[in-house]
Amino acid sequence: MTVILVTARVLPHDDDEAGLLLAALRARGVACRVAAWDDGAARWDDAALILLKSPWNYADALTDFMAWGRGLQAPVLNPWALVEWNVHKRYLAGMAGAVPTRVVARGEAAALRAADGDAAGRVVVKPAVGAGARGAMLGRWDDPAVVAHLAALLQRGDALVQPFVADVAAGEVSLLYFDGVFSHAVRKVPADGDYRVQVQYGGVVERHAPSPAELALGAAALAACPLAPLYARVDMVGATPLLMELEVIEPELFLFEDEGAAERLADAIVRRL
């Protein structure tokens, strides 16, 4: 039986770290391979375990992705019920320590207000289901272009309205956990003049030693999961950290940034077999 790492046929950038994990699993005697969830010719019937590694296009084909996952017979990690909980970012609205988040339902009026913004009136508007900052827009709450963007998002689905957190200019910290245990951390720093930290927008990644406050927020976010995840990434910003996202579907795990990270994840996978 085989462990299958799930990817997608087309990715916004290569998932280079998948090779590290495959090597670590094979070193432990585990048969493993990579397959794309949206490849109709892919086989899943020989899987002992299916790991959601990099299906990074899921938000663009959400109905198909969710139907694919619900139809799998082998165990999925993270558990599919946890995916269902995490896929819509409404979870942020009720999570302690998270950035203030207002969920606007599809079909509602595209109305913004001063209370949605930071002290300078800036808001971030983005899809409630999405990844990689796709569909996000930063601007003033009373800017007609921002209101129009919100209206366009609401034609397709729910949206989130959040105040802009200026601390992101100093970088977003990501804490990685495997089997509930802290593994390593990175800081993702946006390009000058941008607020998006992803590499496709010019962001850079550096190793990070987390503060006690960051570790406390990470542990609290992990404890809020309705099911225990095999892997999780907790994203936060600020010296007094503010939770930006809890990623338990297909987060980049930054295995290259910490020696032994791939081995720790492989050990956690083996414990689940």
C-alpha positions in Angstrom: 0.0 0.0 0.0 1.1 3.5 -0.8 1.1 7.0 0.6 -0.1 9.4 -2.1 0.9 13.1 -1.9 -1.9 15.2 -3.6 -1.0 18.0 -5.9 -2.6 19.7 -8.9 -1.9 19.5 -12.7 -1.1 23.2 -12.8 0.5 25.0 -9.9 1.3 28.8 -9.3 4.9 27.7 -8.6 6.7 24.4 -8.2 6.2 22.3 -5.0 9.9 21.7 -4.7 9.6 20.5 -1.1 7.5 17.5 -2.1 10.7 15.8 -3.1 12.1 16.2 0.4 9.1 14.5 1.9 9.1 11.7 -0.7 12.7 11.0 0.1 12.1 11.0 3.9 9.2 8.6 3.5 11.1 6.2 1.2 14.0 6.2 3.7 11.5 4.8 6.2 10.4 2.1 3.9 7.2 3.8 2.8 6.0 3.4 -0.8 4.9 6.8 -2.0 4.1 8.9 -5.1 2.6 12.2 -6.2 -0.7 12.5 -8.0 -2.9 15.4 -9.1 -6.4 15.5 -7.6 -7.7 16.9 -11.0 -6.1 14.2 -13.1 -8.9 11.9 -14.2 -6.3 9.1 -14.9 -4.8 9.2 -11.4 -5.2 6.0 -9.3 -6.3 6.2 -5.7 -7.4 2.7 -5.0 -4.0 1.4 -3.8 -3.6 4.2 -1.2 -3.1 3.5 2.4 -3.2 7.2 3.1 -3.8 10.3 1.0 -2.0 13.5 2.1 -3.1 16.9 0.8 0.3 18.3 -0.1 -0.2 20.9 -2.8 -3.7 21.0 -4.4 -3.2 24.8 -4.7 -5.9 25.3 -7.3 -8.7 23.9 -5.2 -10.4 27.3 -4.7 -10.7 27.7 -8.4 -12.6 24.5 -8.8 -14.1 24.2 -5.3 -17.2 22.1 -6.1 -15.1 19.5 -8.0 -12.4 19.4 -5.3 -14.9 18.9 -2.5 -16.7 16.2 -4.5 -13.4 14.5 -5.2 -12.4 14.5 -1.5 -15.7 13.2 -0.3 -15.5 10.3 -2.7 -12.1 9.0 -1.5 -12.1 5.6 0.2 -8.7 5.8 1.8 -8.0 7.9 4.9 -7.2 11.5 4.1 -4.9 13.9 6.0 -5.7 16.3 7.1 -9.1 14.7 7.9 -11.8 15.7 5.3 -14.1 17.0 8.1 -11.3 19.4 9.0 -10.9 20.5 5.4 -14.7 21.2 5.3 -14.3 23.4 8.4 -11.2 25.3 7.2 -12.1 25.8 3.6 -14.4 28.8 4.3 -12.5 31.5 6.3 -15.6 32.3 8.5 -13.7 30.4 11.2 -11.6 33.6 11.7 -14.7 35.6 12.8 -15.0 33.5 15.9 -11.4 32.8 16.8 -9.7 34.5 19.7 -6.7 36.6 18.8 -7.6 36.7 15.1 -7.7 39.8 12.9 -11.2 41.3 13.0 -13.1 39.7 10.2 -16.6 40.5 8.8 -18.1 37.9 6.6 -20.4 39.2 3.9 -22.6 36.6 2.4 -23.1 36.1 -1.4 -26.0 38.3 -2.6 -25.7 40.8 0.3 -25.2 44.5 -0.5 -21.6 45.5 -1.1 -21.5 48.0 1.7 -18.3 49.1 3.6 -18.1 51.3 6.6 -15.5 53.2 8.5 -15.5 50.6 11.3 -14.2 48.0 8.8 -10.9 49.8 8.4 -7.8 50.5 10.3 -7.0 54.0 11.7 -6.3 55.2 8.2 -9.5 53.7 6.8 -7.8 50.9 4.9 -9.5 47.6 4.4 -8.6 44.3 2.7 -11.4 42.7 0.8 -11.0 39.1 -0.4 -12.9 35.9 -1.1 -14.0 33.8 1.8 -12.7 30.8 0.0 -9.3 31.3 -1.6 -5.6 30.9 -1.3 -2.4 32.7 -2.1 -4.0 36.2 -1.8 -5.8 35.7 -5.1 -8.7 38.1 -5.3 -7.6 40.3 -2.5 -7.7 44.1 -2.7 -6.4 46.7 -0.4 -7.8 50.2 -0.3 -9.9 52.7 1.7 -13.3 51.6 2.8 -14.9 54.5 0.9 -13.0 54.0 -2.3 -15.6 53.2 -5.1 -13.1 50.8 -6.7 -12.9 48.7 -3.4 -16.7 48.7 -3.1 -17.0 47.6 -6.8 -14.4 44.8 -6.1 -16.5 43.6 -3.1 -19.6 43.6 -5.3 -17.8 41.5 -7.9 -16.7 39.0 -5.3 -20.2 38.7 -3.9 -21.5 37.7 -7.3 -19.4 34.6 -7.1 -19.5 33.7 -3.3 -19.0 35.0 0.2 -16.4 37.6 1.0 -14.3 38.8 3.9 -13.7 42.4 5.0 -10.8 43.0 7.3 -8.9 46.0 8.5 -5.4 46.4 7.0 -2.8 45.3 9.4 0.2 47.5 8.7 2.6 45.2 10.7 2.6 42.9 7.7 5.2 45.2 6.2 7.7 43.7 8.7 6.7 40.2 7.7 4.2 37.5 8.4 5.3 34.8 10.8 4.3 31.2 10.1 4.5 28.5 12.8 4.5 24.9 11.5 3.2 22.0 13.6 3.3 18.3 12.9 1.1 16.0 15.0 0.4 18.9 17.4 4.0 19.6 18.1 5.8 22.8 17.0 8.4 22.0 14.3 9.8 25.3 12.9 9.0 28.8 12.0 9.6 31.3 9.1 9.0 34.9 8.4 7.6 35.8 5.0 8.5 39.4 4.1 6.6 41.2 1.3 8.3 43.2 -1.5 8.7 46.9 -0.9 5.4 48.6 -1.4 3.4 45.4 -1.3 1.5 43.7 1.5 1.3 40.2 0.0 3.9 37.9 1.3 3.7 35.1 -1.3 6.8 34.4 -3.4 4.8 34.9 -6.7 4.4 38.6 -5.6 8.0 39.1 -4.7 7.9 38.0 -1.1 11.0 36.3 0.5 11.2 33.7 3.2 13.6 33.6 6.1 14.1 31.5 9.2 12.5 32.8 12.3 12.8 32.1 16.1 9.3 32.5 17.5 8.7 34.6 20.6 6.8 33.2 23.6 3.7 35.3 22.5 3.8 33.8 19.0 4.1 30.3 20.4 1.2 30.9 22.7 -1.0 32.2 19.8 0.0 29.2 17.7 -0.9 26.8 20.4 -4.3 28.5 21.0 -5.1 28.4 17.3 -4.2 24.8 17.0 -6.4 24.0 20.0 -9.4 25.7 18.2 -9.3 23.0 15.5 -12.4 20.7 15.8 -10.1 17.7 14.9 -6.5 17.2 15.5 -4.5 18.0 12.3 -1.4 16.0 11.1 0.0 19.3 9.9 -0.9 22.9 10.4 0.5 26.3 9.7 -0.4 29.3 11.8 0.1 32.7 10.2 0.4 35.8 12.3 1.8 39.4 12.3 2.9 41.9 14.9 5.0 42.1 18.0 1.8 41.4 19.9 0.8 38.8 17.4 -2.5 38.8 15.6 -3.8 35.6 13.9 -4.1 36.1 10.1 -4.9 32.5 9.1 -4.9 28.9 10.3 -3.9 26.7 7.4 -4.8 23.0 7.6 -5.7 22.1 4.0 -2.6 22.6 1.7 -0.2 25.0 3.3 3.3 25.3 2.0 5.3 23.8 4.9 8.7 25.4 4.3 10.5 22.1 4.7 13.7 23.5 3.2 13.9 26.1 5.9 14.7 23.8 8.8 17.0 20.8 8.8 15.0 17.7 9.9 11.5 19.2 9.2 10.8 16.7 6.4 11.9 13.9 8.6 9.7 15.0 11.4 6.7 15.2 9.1 7.6 11.7 7.7 7.7 10.3 11.2 4.3 11.8 11.9 2.9 10.2 8.7 4.3 6.8 9.6 2.6 7.0 13.0 -0.7 7.4 11.2 -0.3 4.3 9.0 
